[in-house]
């Protein structure tokens, strides 16, 4: 570490013994559980319904790029116990402010919860999605408020969601998707690589890559999750708990370094290998399968129809076709899984912005405050987001697809920003034995170019329209 660049010098401690791979499973599941919603259930199937399978290559590229980015986020926290947002803020507090504001903007639009409520009305045959969403957001806030260890609650919810989703995918693979559709998907991925189907705008593309897997501030909170899961030097940091029911308080001011001796470096190699394996299997592989199957399903059932509108009603059409072709039970399963997935994502997104903002505010402005502990800041931000999201809906901004596009476009732009910061952080602020280098540095440069291209293309397109 370079103590001259920090207000608080790093405390030297040994790197803990690595957890078994089984005990490390969790952060990737939480990440995929939250991310596996708007993109996999709505945006990517919608793009497939109107443009065919010619964009599957883009989903695969996005997941590959995100794997590289996410592991650099984990690298920093594994080595220091500190979140990457705290690391950025050591250079300039403004970076933390920008990221927190971007996260608030990204997740203030309650597109995930509204989409879940809208799908629920398809399932039960009526109801007001706005008031269903408001009640759902409040219920999520209560659940997070009374959780003794917040991460454990979020992890359990997302594990249940991922399990239900995988069960549904197996069902549609067995009963619905034909071999011909699989062949069309394989051919399109190879022969249309790098091409953009007609009718797909760069705004939709930027939205889609922001919703493939994770995106935006969502990725950054991997730091907080692996810290609460006791990865690496994060084991020295207290976990985030409820100020109502818990005792232990997360500390945003801690920064650790381990001696670069043979024992610690051997432990680092095991931690790093297992962290990569956990994320590759639980995040990348699950997202890859989910996007593929959901797009193939949308292609087989919806592509070529002229009644696909610019909203979530295509899900109701898809459900009705499943009912006609297989049975009403599959329609119920499809809509139920979609509702649970979107609501579980809404819970995770509230957790994300609460963690990022609470950690930043505590570390930079409220270190000595006895009243404003990190758990209290966390819940304040969560409830502020609930109030803001509910106000947006009650003010009349209720179109789920539009809300999702705004959120996911913002996610892509934020990802571009912090990818640049991550390269600097893991090159300059980590010891040479564990810092970013080799093919992973090349991968990060590719990631910056990837998100930069689509962000610039979207801006140019919008300016041309104006």
N, C-alpha and C positions, 0 to 999 in steps of 0.2 A: 504494500500500500504506500501511498505518498501522503504522510500526515500533514504536510504543509498545505494540502488542498482541502483539508477538512477542519471543521471547527472543533471536532472531538476526535482525538487520535484513536486508531484502532487498538482494541485490547487483544493481546495475544493469548490464544488458547489452543489446545490441541483439537484437531478435527475428530469428531466422535467416530466410533466404530460404525461402519455402514449398516443400515437396516437390510434385512432380506428383501428381495425383489417383491415378494408377496406383501410385506408390510409397507412397501413404498407405493403400492397401487392406491390411487386416490385422486391426486391433483389432475392427472390426465382425464380421469373419468368425470370430475367436476367440470373441467374445461369443455369436454365434448358434450356433457349433459346440458350445459348452458348454451353452447354454440349450436348444438344439434336441434335447431328449431326453425327460426325464421328462414334461414338459407335452405336447409334440407327439406323442410315441409312446404314452404311457400315460394321463395324467390327462385331457386333452381328449377323446381318443377314448373313454375309459371313460365320461365324462359324456355324450357323444353316444350311446353305446350304450344307456344307461339313461334318458336324457331327451330324445333327439332333437337337432335342430339349433337349438333355441331359445336357445342360449347363444353362438352365433357372434358376436353383437354385442358380448358382453363381452370376448371375445378381441381383437377389433379395437380396442375402447376401451382395453384394457390396453396394447396395443402403441403406440398413439398417445401415451398418458400416459408410457410408458417412454421414448419418443423424446425427449420434452421433458426428463425427468429426466436421461437419459444425456448429453445435450448440455450440461447445466449442470455435470455432473461433468467433462466434457472441457474446458469453458470455463476452469475454475479452473486445471487443469494446463497447458493451452495458454498461459495468461497468466503462470504463476508457475514452472512446472517442478516444483511440489510436489504431492503427492497430496492429495485432499480429506480423507482421514482425518488426515493431518498438519495440514491447515488447521483441522479441528475441534479437534484436540488443542492448538492454540495458545491457545484460550480456556480449555480445561479438559481435563486429561489423562483425566479420567473418561470423556469421550466416546469416546476411542480404546479404552479398556478395555472399555466397553460393546459397542462395535462388534466388537471382537476376540472377546469372549465370545459374542456373538450369532452371529458367523460360525462359531465352533467348534461351537456348539450346532446351527446350521443344517446343517453339513456333516459333523458327527461321525456322524450316522445315515447309514450307507452305502447309501441306497436306490437310487442310480443304479447303483453297481457290482453290488449284489445283483440288481437287476432285469436287468442285462445277463447275469449268470450264469444267472439263472432262464430267460431267453429262450434262452440257449445250450443248456440241457438240453432245451428243446422242439426245438431244431435237431438235436442229436445223439442224442436219445432216452434220456437218462439222465445220472446224475452228481449230486453233492452241491453245490448252489449255494453253500453256506457256504464250503466249502474252495476252490471255484473262485474265489470272491470274494476270499478271503484271499490266495491266490496272485496274483491279478490286481492287488490293491492293492500288494503287495510289488514286483511287476514295474514298476508305474507309478512307485513310489518310486525304484527303481534308475534308470529312464530319466531322471527329473528330476534325480537326483543327478549323473549323468555328462554332462548337457547343457552344452556350453560356454557358450552363451547360451540361458537357459531359455525366454525368450519365443519364440525362433525354433523351438525344438522343439515347443512347444505350438501355435504358429501352423500349422506343417506338418501336425501330426496333425489339427487341427480343419478345415483346408482339405480334406484327404482325406475326412474324415467328411462335410462339407457337400456335396462333389462326389458321393459315393455316395448320399447322401440325395436330392439333386436328380434323379439318374438314376432312382432308384426312383419318385419322384413322377411323372416323365414317363411311366414304364412304366404306372403304374396309371391315369393320366389317359387314356392311349391304349387300354389293354386292359380296364379294369374299370369306371370310374365312368361312369354313364349320363347322358344329357342331362337325364333326369327328376330325377336326384339333384341336379344343378347347379341346376335350377329350384327344387327344394324348399329348397336352401340359401339362394338369393337371397330367396325369399318369407319364410322364417323370419327372416332377418336384418332385413328391413323390418317385417314385421307383428308380430313378437314382440320388438321392441326394448324393452329395459327390463323384460322379464318374466323370471321365474325358473321353469323347468319344475318340475312336481310331483316330489317325491322328492329334489330337490337341496338339501342343507343349506348353511347359510352357512359351515360349516367346509370343505366341499368347494369352495365358491366362492372362499374366501380362499386355499385351496390352489391352485386353478386359476389365479387371477390372479398368484400367486407363481411359477407355472411357465410362464406365457405369455412366451416370449422369455427374458429374464433376470429376476432378482429377488433382493432382499436384498443381501448383501455382494457378490454376483456383479457387480452394476452398478458398485459403488464401485471395483473393481479396474480398470475402464477407465482410471482415472488412471495406474496402473502400466503398463498395456499401451501407452498412447499415449506415455508417457515413454520406454519402451524402443524404441518405433517412431520416436522422434526428432521427435515433433510439437512445434512451437512452442518454448517455453522449455525443454521437456523435453530438447532436444538438448544442453543444457549439463550434464545430469545423467548420470553413468555408469550403465551398464545392469547389471541383475541377472544374474550368471553363476554357474556352479557353483564352489564353493571347491575342488573336486577338479581340474577341468580348465581353468578360466578364469583370467583375470588381472584383468579389470576389475571393480570393485566398485560396486554401486549405493549411492548416498548418500542417506539419508533426511533429512539436515539442511539441504539446499539450498533456498533460497527466492530467486527472481529477480524483477526487475521491468524492463520495458523503457521507455525514454523515450517519452512521448506526443507524438512529433513526426510530421511528415507521412509520412516513409518507413516508420517502424515501424507506424503505424496503417494504412497501405496494405497492408503485409504481413499485419497482423492480419486485415483483411477477407478476404484470399485464404485464409489458414489456416482461418478460421471457416467460410467458404463451402464449402471442400473437405472439412473435417471433417464438416459436416452432410451433404453429398452421400454421403460414404463410409458413414456410419452408416445413412442412409436406405435406400441400395441394399443393402448387405451384411447389415444387421441387420433392419430393419423389414420390408423387402420379402420377404426369405427366410423370416422367421418367419410373416409373413402368409400366404404361399403354402403353407408346410408345415402350419400349423394347419388351414387351409381344406381342403386335400386329404386330410389324415389323418382329419379329422372326417367329411368326405363319404364316405370309404372305410368308416369304422366305421358310419356311418348306413346305407349301402347293404347292408352285410354282416351287421350285428348288431342294429340297432334292432328292437325288438319280440320278440326271443327271450327265453325265460324261463330260460335256462341261464347267464346272465351273473352271475358271482359277484363278491364284493367282493375280488378279487385280480387278479393279472396273467394268470390262465388264459384271459381273453377273447382275448389275443393268439394263443394256440394255436388257439382256435376260428376266429379270423379267418384265420390261416395255412392251416388245413385247408380253409376255404371257397375261398380263393384257389387252392389246389391243385386242388380239384374243378372250379372254373369256368374256370380258365385253364391250369393245369399245375403240376406239382411244382416246376419251376424258379422260379416266382414265389413259392411258399412258402419255398423256400430263400433267395431274394433278400430277402424281407421279414424273415425271422428273422435273417439275417446282418447286414442293415443296422441292425436294431434293436439287436443285440448290440454291434456296433461303435460305434453312436451312444451308447449308454448307458455303455460303458467309456470312450470318449473324453471324455464329460462328466465322469465320475469323475476322470479325470486333470486336467481343467481346474479342477474344484472344489478338488482338493488344492493346485493351484497358487495359486488365489485366496486361500485362508486363509493359506497360507505367505507370500504377498506382503504382505497387509494386516497380519498380525501382525509379520512381520519388519521392515517399514518403521516401524511404530509403536514397537516395542520399541527399535530402534536409535536412533530420533530422540529419544525421551523419556527413556530410562533407560541406554543403553549407548553414548553418543556417543563416548566416549574409550576404549572397550575395544578392545584390539588383538586379543583372542581372539574376541569376539562380533561379527564383522562381519555385515552384512546377509545375505549369502549363507549363512553358517553358521546364522543365526537362521532363515532361510527353510527350510533342510533339516531343522532340528530340529523346527520346527512341522509340516512335511509328514509326517515319520516319526512324530511324536506322534499325528497324526490317523490315520495308518495303524494304529498299535497300538490306539488307542481304538476305531476302527471295527471292527477285527477282534475285539476283546474283546466289543463289543456283539453281534456275530453269534454268537460262540462261547458267549455267555451265554444264547442262545436267542431273541433279538429278530431274527427272520429274515423277517418278512412284508414283501415289497418295497413294496406299495401303502401299507401303514401307515407305513413309514419315510418314504416320499415325502411323504405328507400332513403328517407332523410337520415335515419340513424346509421344505416350501413354505409352510405357514402361518407358520412363523417368518420366512421370507423376506419375506412381505407386511408383517408388523409392523415388521421392521427397515427396510424401504423407507419406511414412513410416518415413522419417526423421522428418518432422515437427509434426507428431503425437506424437512422443516422446517429442519434445520441448513443445508442447501444454500442455501435462500433467504437466510438470514442471511449466510452466507459470501460469496455472490456479490453481495450488496447492499452489505455493509460493508467487505469486505477486498479488493476489486478497484478499480482506478482507474475514474473515471466513464466514460471512453471505452470500456471493455470490460465494464462490470458488467451484471448482470441487469436487464432492464427491458422495457417494452412488453408485447407479447402473450405473451412467454415467461414473464414474471412471472405473468401471469394463468394460463398453463398450469401453472405450478408450484403455484399455489393450488388449481387444479382437481385436480391430482395428489394433493395433501394431503387434499382432501375425498374423493376417490375411494377411496384406501386406508383413510382414517379411517372411512368409512361401513361398509365390509365388516368391518374389524377390530372396530368397536364392535358391529355386528350379530352377529358370531360370539360375542363375550363375553356379550352379552345372552342369546343362544340357549343357551349353555352354563349360564349361571346359572339360567335358567328350568328346564332339565332337572334341575339339582341341587335 
